[in-house]
Amino acid sequence: MKRKSPRPRGMGEAARREMFERLAAFNPKPRTELEYGTPFELLVAVTLSAQATDVGVNKATRRLFPVANTPAAILALGEEGLKRYISSIGLFNAKARNVIAACRILVEEHGGEVPEEREALERLPGVGRKTANVVLNTAFGQPTMAVDTHIFRVSNRTGLAPGKDVREVEDRLLERIPGKYLLDAHHWLILHGRYVCKARKPDCPNCIIRDLCRYPDKTPGHAEGA
């Protein structure tokens, strides 16, 4: 039976600051890979992205948004009409139902605009805490932290913000990330998890924070840093 690796030690304050200095230098203006032009388009794209890739969502929204990119326009399509544009995405039936229901609330209660408050966002069908955090951060510039599987993995592996569930990791990230980096931290961490600190085989030899990371099972490559 394979022995489980020990839980990584927590990353110290100086290492955390150095980590984000390097990530910021490597990618000064990080952005989501979802394509959007308005807060509503972002809300729809993030809702569609659950258990789907950003590439797949972008392919669907490139067809959808030129035809309907407001709550009223998507309501006019109707649930069956919307499905025709998003049928390539996993769980499209449930997602179409949620998007239509959310559009109805946006039209009836918010004048067709996406609210900037967490409580109002989380009242929309298909919008949980993670989706609300993405919209608040990316569309409205609020320093929130949306913890997906990539960020959860990076936070635990590196020792940046270890936690047993996504809410614990979220709370610890908000406490531990230096304030000047908090607005962009969500994008840096998700991109790092997606392209470097990958689930099955992390690319430790090419990781710019390898020497700061507390992960005990780094993949082999160049010698460890100081």
Secondary structure, DSSP 8 states (H G I E B T S, - for coil): ------------HHHHHHHHHHHHHH-SS---SS--SSHHHHHHHHHHTTTS-HHHHHHHHHHHTTT--SHHHHHHHHHHHHHHHHTTSTTHHHHHHHHHHHHHHHHHHHTT---SSHHHHHTSTT--HHHHHHHHHHTT--------HHHHHHHHHHSSS--SSHHHHHHHHHHHS-GGGHHHHHHHHHHHHHHTS-SSS--GGG-TTTTT---TT----S----
